[in-house]
Amino acid sequence: MGNAELERVYFDNAATTPVRDEVLEEMLPYFRERYGNPSSLYSIAGESKKAVETARERLANALNAEPGEIYFTSGGTESDNWAIAGTAERAAGKGRHLITSAIEHHGILNVFKKLEKNGFEVTYLPVDAEGLVSPEELEKAIRPDTILISVMYANNEIGTVQPIDDLAGIAAARGVPFHTDAVQAAGHIPIDLKKTKADMLSLSAHKFNGPKGVGALFIRKGKPLEPFLLGGHQEKGRRPGTENVPGIVGLGKAAALAVAEMPEESARLAALRDRLIDGILGGIPHTRLNGSRTKRLPGNVSVAFEFIEGESLLLLLDMKNICASSGSACTSGSLDPSHVLLAIGLPHEKAHGSLRLTLGRYNTADEAEYVLRELPPLVARLRDMSPLYKAGVKTMI
């Protein structure tokens, strides 16, 4: 490849992914030729209804769940809101104590903050330096009036995969409903809902090469949950609104492809991930890995550089045609340091120097090498501009 710049290196797959050709091809007929409303009675409506049910079966198979436990939504945020607010509303008479973790996505945290304003009490579980929730801490936090526990499957910023089987098992043993935000995990690591005792699980299609604007909520059979929206009878009366048939079709296809290819693709991405981590930590001094080295999503690289500002690094990377992130895409407009990085113990100044590279099915080894070549001089350039750099290095020596 020499010193030539690549046309574009997209290393922000945790933010969104491109739709696969196979997925788009299967969606297209439902925009025009098969446009019927699934709730109507004529033949083209029947085609749409059949397509929705086929997608439901595909997603259920991908999660080892039952089709009747899958409810389609507009995405992960709606699924999270529905699971948490719906459970709180239904169970408020039994108790008003809720448990979550300190590193949840804002689609979770902001719902809990609103519930706090409405008289609920929330325990935010701490995490260790790798971003892991302790099962023992969860056990101690459960009270007689606890009505919901929500802990994410894998973190969107640092890639840490939680011990969900253990956490959900503790909740089940204590009779407390358990929800997990699996938006980053679904389609990337195995999920078995016959084994994992989660009562609810959220996911979003656009994180695994499906379309934007569609997701799902798994609700275990027999678990009551109040509707989040009010309206018609769609989704067995639990999620009203005319179904997004093309999006649902795309979700089902993307989930089926992701699970079928997961063993080989996860190994490939993990190798690229480890090459990037080793190259960055070995080639750039005063750098640390954020999150667990081993309990980690296959495509997540999160590092923190001392003495630089992450947003400036992103602008320089963009000039080299490298798309990356300093954390969650949902907070990229904020000047505050990442709540996730603060929770794992980084001070404010180091949290501001973070970089997230997230890999997907279209990334290559050549792209990883290109980033490893271009990144060190950019970090050095920013450090040379920092009045704190030389003083900081002297202090370390």
KEPATI-817629 format. One record per residue (C-alpha): residue number from 1; x, z, y. Coordinates in pm, 1 decimal. Example, Ala and Ser with C-alpha at 12.3 -4.5 7.8 and 13.67 -1.06 7.14 Angstrom:
# KEPATI-817629
     i         px         pz         py
     1     1230.0      780.0     -450.0
     2     1367.0      714.0     -106.0
//
This chain:
# KEPATI-817629
     i         px         pz         py
     1        0.0        0.0        0.0
     2      300.2       42.5      227.4
     3      229.7      169.3      579.3
     4      -90.3      -29.7      631.4
     5     -395.6      161.2      744.4
     6     -699.1      150.4      519.5
     7    -1019.5       10.6      667.8
     8    -1199.0      342.0      623.8
     9    -1143.0      649.8      412.2
    10    -1467.2      843.5      373.9
    11    -1382.6     1197.4      267.9
    12    -1703.8     1369.4      382.6
    13    -1922.3     1334.2       75.5
    14    -2048.1     1692.7      106.7
    15    -2223.2     1580.7      425.5
    16    -2383.8     1274.9      267.2
    17    -2308.0      997.0       22.0
    18    -2375.6      622.4       17.7
    19    -2670.2      507.9     -191.6
    20    -2559.0      343.0     -514.8
    21    -2650.8      -22.6     -566.5
    22    -2837.5       60.5     -886.3
    23    -3042.1      323.7     -701.9
    24    -3131.7       95.5     -411.7
    25    -3227.9     -186.0     -647.6
    26    -3474.1       39.4     -827.7
    27    -3622.0      167.0     -499.3
    28    -3682.3     -168.3     -327.2
    29    -4002.0     -280.0     -505.5
    30    -4178.2       40.4     -396.5
    31    -4141.9      -49.0      -28.9
    32    -4337.9     -373.9      -61.8
    33    -4465.3     -507.4     -394.7
    34    -4557.6     -166.3     -543.6
    35    -4662.5        8.9     -225.2
    36    -4975.8      183.5     -356.0
    37    -5057.4      547.7     -282.0
    38    -5010.9      741.7     -608.3
    39    -5331.0      937.4     -542.8
    40    -5553.6      627.5     -540.4
    41    -5729.8      478.3     -844.6
    42    -5649.8      104.8     -844.6
    43    -5370.5      -60.3    -1040.1
    44    -5092.1      -73.9     -780.5
    45    -5152.0      295.5     -713.6
    46    -5111.6      353.8    -1085.5
    47    -4773.0      180.3    -1073.4
    48    -4661.1      420.8     -801.4
    49    -4791.7      724.5     -985.9
    50    -4611.6      618.0    -1303.1
    51    -4288.3      572.2    -1105.8
    52    -4317.4      922.4     -959.8
    53    -4373.7     1075.2    -1302.3
    54    -4082.7      880.6    -1450.3
    55    -3857.2     1017.5    -1176.0
    56    -3988.4     1368.3    -1244.9
    57    -3895.3     1331.2    -1611.8
    58    -3550.8     1197.5    -1522.5
    59    -3475.7     1487.5    -1291.9
    60    -3611.6     1740.7    -1540.5
    61    -3384.6     1595.4    -1809.0
    62    -3087.6     1613.7    -1571.9
    63    -3151.0     1986.3    -1518.4
    64    -3274.0     2065.4    -1873.0
    65    -3608.2     2171.3    -1727.5
    66    -3969.3     2071.2    -1791.6
    67    -4124.0     1788.1    -1583.4
    68    -4404.9     2021.4    -1478.5
    69    -4145.3     2249.7    -1315.9
    70    -4024.9     1980.8    -1072.0
    71    -4182.2     1944.3     -726.0
    72    -4066.1     1674.2     -486.9
    73    -3991.7     1761.1     -122.4
    74    -3830.4     1604.9      183.6
    75    -3488.9     1753.2       99.0
    76    -3284.8     2065.8       43.5
    77    -3385.8     2237.4      366.5
    78    -3756.7     2212.1      291.3
    79    -3698.9     2327.8      -65.7
    80    -3500.7     2629.1       55.3
    81    -3761.6     2718.8      316.3
    82    -4044.7     2685.2       65.7
    83    -3875.4     2897.4     -200.6
    84    -3786.4     3181.1       35.7
    85    -4081.6     3189.2      275.0
    86    -4332.5     3118.5       -3.3
    87    -4199.7     3401.6     -217.2
    88    -4184.8     3644.7       75.6
    89    -4541.2     3565.7      178.1
    90    -4681.6     3612.8     -169.9
    91    -4486.1     3928.0     -255.5
    92    -4496.1     4104.8       82.2
    93    -4747.9     4357.1      -50.7
    94    -4507.1     4463.2     -326.2
    95    -4202.6     4506.9     -104.1
    96    -4017.5     4370.3      196.7
    97    -3655.2     4377.0       83.4
    98    -3464.7     4051.0       34.2
    99    -3108.3     3979.0      -82.5
   100    -2882.7     3682.5       -7.3
   101    -2511.0     3620.5       46.2
   102    -2309.2     3609.3      367.4
   103    -2197.0     3249.1      306.7
   104    -2527.2     3069.5      255.7
   105    -2613.0     2739.5      422.0
   106    -2806.9     2773.3      747.2
   107    -3108.5     2629.0      565.0
   108    -3113.4     2967.6      390.7
   109    -2974.3     3205.0      652.4
   110    -3208.0     3099.8      930.7
   111    -3512.9     3157.5      710.4
   112    -3394.0     3509.4      634.4
   113    -3329.2     3573.6     1003.4
   114    -3686.6     3472.8     1083.2
   115    -3819.4     3696.6      808.1
   116    -3617.0     3986.0      952.4
   117    -3796.6     3933.2     1283.5
   118    -4124.5     3952.9     1093.6
   119    -4049.2     4294.9      946.5
   120    -3856.4     4215.3      628.6
   121    -3522.6     4381.0      549.5
   122    -3237.2     4160.2      431.7
   123    -2916.6     4261.7      252.3
   124    -2635.6     4009.5      304.5
   125    -2396.2     4045.2       12.1
   126    -2027.1     4019.6      103.4
   127    -1791.2     3783.9      -78.2
   128    -1429.7     3824.4     -180.1
   129    -1136.0     3623.5      -44.9
   130    -1229.5     3331.2     -271.5
   131    -1591.3     3331.1     -158.6
   132    -1735.2     3483.4     -476.5
   133    -2033.6     3717.7     -490.2
   134    -1976.8     4017.1     -716.8
   135    -2243.0     4068.9     -986.0
   136    -2176.2     4441.7     -956.1
   137    -2248.3     4431.0     -581.4
   138    -2573.0     4248.5     -649.3
   139    -2674.2     4504.9     -909.2
   140    -2614.8     4787.2     -661.4
   141    -2808.6     4610.8     -383.8
   142    -3133.4     4572.6     -580.6
   143    -3401.4     4826.0     -486.0
   144    -3752.5     4899.7     -615.5
   145    -3891.6     4705.2     -317.7
   146    -3666.4     4398.7     -362.1
   147    -3887.5     4089.4     -389.6
   148    -3635.8     3800.2     -382.9
   149    -3268.1     3721.3     -437.6
   150    -3123.1     3389.5     -314.8
   151    -2757.5     3300.3     -379.0
   152    -2623.9     2945.7     -353.6
   153    -2489.4     2770.5     -663.8
   154    -2181.7     2630.6     -485.8
   155    -2068.2     2657.3     -125.6
   156    -2086.7     2352.8       98.0
   157    -1775.4     2439.7      300.2
   158    -1521.2     2589.8       62.3
   159    -1652.3     2456.9     -269.5
   160    -1660.9     2792.3     -449.9
   161    -1894.4     2791.1     -751.7
   162    -2077.2     3120.7     -794.5
   163    -2130.4     3303.1    -1128.2
   164    -2494.8     3195.8    -1117.6
   165    -2569.7     3272.5    -1482.8
   166    -2459.2     3633.3    -1431.0
   167    -2637.4     3674.4    -1097.1
   168    -2962.7     3519.5    -1217.5
   169    -2942.8     3725.7    -1537.4
   170    -2919.6     4048.5    -1336.6
   171    -3221.6     3947.0    -1128.8
   172    -3421.8     3860.8    -1441.8
   173    -3336.0     4192.9    -1606.7
   174    -3463.6     4375.0    -1297.8
   175    -3774.2     4159.3    -1265.3
   176    -3676.8     4012.2     -927.0
   177    -3738.2     3640.3     -854.4
   178    -3410.0     3448.3     -814.8
   179    -3356.6     3130.2     -610.4
   180    -3041.0     2922.0     -584.9
   181    -2954.6     2648.2     -338.1
   182    -2791.5     2389.6     -563.9
   183    -2769.1     2113.6     -303.0
   184    -2390.6     2085.2     -343.9
   185    -2389.3     2146.9     -718.6
   186    -2661.7     1916.2     -848.7
   187    -2522.6     1588.5     -975.6
   188    -2164.4     1720.6     -968.8
   189    -2144.8     2007.2    -1217.6
   190    -2363.3     2080.7    -1523.9
   191    -2688.8     2268.1    -1456.6
   192    -2890.3     2395.0    -1751.9
   193    -3213.0     2567.2    -1649.5
   194    -3294.0     2663.0    -2005.6
   195    -2976.9     2871.3    -1999.3
   196    -2963.6     2980.6    -1635.8
   197    -3243.7     3225.5    -1558.4
   198    -3307.9     3104.3    -1202.9
   199    -3676.0     3096.8    -1109.7
   200    -3628.6     2838.7     -832.1
   201    -3358.0     2581.3     -754.9
   202    -3324.5     2345.9     -457.0
   203    -3151.9     2007.1     -447.1
   204    -3124.3     1697.6     -228.4
   205    -3083.4     1335.5     -341.1
   206    -2841.6     1220.2      -72.1
   207    -2568.1     1452.7     -197.1
   208    -2531.3     1253.5     -522.6
   209    -2566.3      891.3     -409.0
   210    -2942.8      893.6     -371.5
   211    -3148.3      832.1      -55.7
   212    -3184.0     1068.1      239.6
   213    -3514.6     1238.1      310.3
   214    -3604.3     1338.4      -44.7
   215    -3527.0     1641.5     -257.5
   216    -3686.7     1871.6     -509.5
   217    -3763.9     2232.5     -586.1
   218    -3759.0     2356.4     -943.9
   219    -4017.1     2631.5     -995.0
   220    -4006.3     2790.4    -1338.2
   221    -4331.9     2770.6    -1527.8
   222    -4552.4     3072.4    -1464.9
   223    -4379.7     3175.5    -1141.4
   224    -4624.0     3198.2     -850.2
   225    -4521.2     3050.7     -517.1
   226    -4727.8     3002.3     -203.5
   227    -4741.3     2643.9      -66.5
   228    -4512.6     2595.0      230.8
   229    -4726.1     2317.3      380.6
   230    -5103.9     2291.1      396.1
   231    -5295.2     1973.3      329.4
   232    -5400.1     1769.1       28.6
   233    -5370.2     1811.3     -345.7
   234    -5042.1     1629.1     -410.9
   235    -4780.3     1783.8     -641.2
   236    -5046.8     1983.7     -826.1
   237    -5172.9     2127.4     -500.0
   238    -4842.8     2294.9     -415.3
   239    -4676.8     2039.7     -186.4
   240    -4923.9     1826.8       14.6
   241    -4851.4     1492.6      176.7
   242    -4840.1     1135.8       49.1
   243    -4547.2     1107.0     -187.8
   244    -4231.1      929.5      -70.9
   245    -4241.2      699.0     -371.0
   246    -3927.2      490.8     -299.2
   247    -3727.7      805.2     -225.1
   248    -3854.0      983.8     -536.7
   249    -3768.7      680.3     -749.8
   250    -3419.3      679.4     -599.0
   251    -3373.3     1051.1     -660.7
   252    -3466.5     1014.4    -1026.6
   253    -3233.6      719.8    -1080.4
   254    -2943.1      884.6     -896.3
   255    -2983.3     1206.9    -1095.0
   256    -2988.9     1020.1    -1426.4
   257    -2675.1      822.8    -1338.3
   258    -2490.2     1128.9    -1207.2
   259    -2552.3     1335.0    -1519.8
   260    -2467.4     1048.3    -1756.0
   261    -2133.0      990.1    -1581.0
   262    -2055.1     1353.3    -1497.7
   263    -1790.3     1438.9    -1759.6
   264    -1565.8     1145.0    -1673.2
   265    -1635.6     1144.0    -1298.9
   266    -1586.6     1519.1    -1254.5
   267    -1247.3     1500.3    -1427.1
   268    -1142.9     1207.7    -1207.7
   269    -1248.1     1381.6     -886.0
   270    -1087.2     1710.7     -987.8
   271     -756.4     1528.0    -1038.7
   272     -780.8     1369.6     -691.6
   273     -880.2     1707.3     -546.1
   274     -581.1     1880.9     -701.2
   275     -345.4     1606.7     -583.2
   276     -470.6     1655.5     -227.8
   277     -450.7     2035.0     -244.4
   278      -99.3     2033.3     -388.6
   279       18.1     1768.7     -142.3
   280     -124.1     1944.5      163.0
   281       -8.4     2294.7       71.1
   282      332.6     2167.6      -36.1
   283      382.7     1930.4      254.8
   284      249.6     2123.0      554.8
   285      377.2     2476.2      624.6
   286      152.7     2758.5      745.9
   287     -143.9     2622.2      551.9
   288     -380.9     2800.0      313.3
   289     -649.9     2695.2       68.4
   290    -1000.9     2816.5      145.8
   291    -1202.3     2922.7     -157.0
   292    -1121.2     2955.2     -524.9
   293     -854.6     2735.4     -681.7
   294    -1028.0     2735.9    -1020.8
   295    -1399.6     2812.7     -963.4
   296    -1436.5     2510.8     -738.9
   297    -1645.0     2195.3     -707.5
   298    -1452.9     1894.6     -843.3
   299    -1456.1     1708.0     -511.8
   300    -1395.4     1983.8     -255.4
   301    -1072.1     2040.0      -59.5
   302    -1087.3     2300.9      217.6
   303     -771.9     2413.6      395.9
   304     -688.1     2606.1      710.8
   305     -391.3     2513.6      932.8
   306     -246.2     2778.7     1158.8
   307     -181.9     2700.2     1527.5
   308     -418.4     2402.9     1557.5
   309     -782.1     2338.2     1645.8
   310     -981.5     2164.5     1375.0
   311    -1197.5     1949.6     1601.6
   312     -886.0     1793.5     1758.7
   313     -752.5     1714.0     1413.4
   314    -1079.7     1540.8     1321.7
   315    -1049.7     1315.2     1627.0
   316     -693.7     1218.1     1534.9
   317     -796.5     1153.1     1175.3
   318    -1078.7      931.9     1297.4
   319     -822.9      723.4     1485.8
   320     -658.2      669.1     1146.8
   321     -995.5      565.3      997.5
   322    -1028.7      890.4      801.6
   323    -1373.1     1055.1      799.6
   324    -1354.1     1429.7      737.4
   325    -1514.5     1754.8      849.9
   326    -1415.6     2095.5      975.6
   327    -1696.0     2261.3      780.0
   328    -2067.7     2207.0      736.3
   329    -2215.3     1887.1      880.6
   330    -2514.0     2089.0     1001.4
   331    -2298.6     2292.8     1240.2
   332    -2048.7     2029.5     1354.9
   333    -2179.8     2058.2     1711.8
   334    -2111.7     2431.5     1729.2
   335    -1803.2     2582.4     1892.7
   336    -1833.6     2901.4     1686.8
   337    -1599.2     2944.7     1389.8
   338    -1749.2     2897.5     1046.3
   339    -1940.0     3202.2      922.7
   340    -1817.7     3113.2      572.3
   341    -1450.2     3126.1      668.7
   342    -1499.9     3451.3      858.4
   343    -1675.9     3598.6      554.0
   344    -1376.1     3525.3      326.8
   345    -1147.3     3706.1      570.2
   346    -1001.0     3441.6      800.7
   347     -950.8     3556.7     1160.4
   348    -1118.1     3346.6     1430.0
   349     -805.7     3152.9     1524.5
   350     -735.7     3044.5     1166.2
   351    -1100.5     2964.6     1097.1
   352    -1092.4     2722.8     1391.2
   353     -809.7     2529.9     1222.7
   354    -1000.2     2433.6      909.4
   355    -1033.3     2091.4      747.5
   356    -1276.9     1992.2      473.8
   357    -1214.4     1681.1      264.0
   358    -1490.1     1611.3       11.2
   359    -1458.3     1334.2     -245.0
   360    -1712.1     1107.2     -409.8
   361    -1746.0      829.6     -666.4
   362    -1605.1      558.7     -438.2
   363    -1285.2      741.0     -342.2
   364     -953.4      629.9     -490.6
   365     -603.1      756.7     -553.3
   366     -472.9      518.2     -285.2
   367     -700.4      684.0      -31.6
   368     -573.8     1028.5     -128.0
   369     -213.8      913.5      -83.7
   370     -299.9      759.9      252.9
   371     -439.5     1092.9      374.2
   372     -135.9     1280.2      243.2
   373       89.4     1043.3      438.3
   374     -104.1     1047.7      764.8
   375     -208.0     1413.7      782.0
   376      129.3     1595.2      821.3
   377      240.7     1412.7     1139.4
   378     -101.1     1470.0     1296.1
   379      -81.5     1842.8     1228.6
   380      275.7     1847.3     1363.0
   381      164.0     1662.2     1676.3
   382     -107.8     1918.4     1748.7
   383      128.6     2208.2     1682.6
   384      383.8     2064.3     1922.4
   385      112.4     2079.5     2190.9
   386       27.1     2441.4     2112.3
   387      188.1     2715.4     2325.4
   388      121.3     2958.0     2040.5
   389      305.3     2761.4     1772.5
   390      670.9     2840.1     1850.7
   391      591.0     3199.5     1937.3
   392      389.5     3237.8     1619.0
   393      658.9     3091.4     1395.7
   394      923.6     3314.6     1556.5
   395      706.9     3617.5     1487.4
   396      672.8     3516.7     1122.3
   397     1049.9     3479.9     1088.0
//
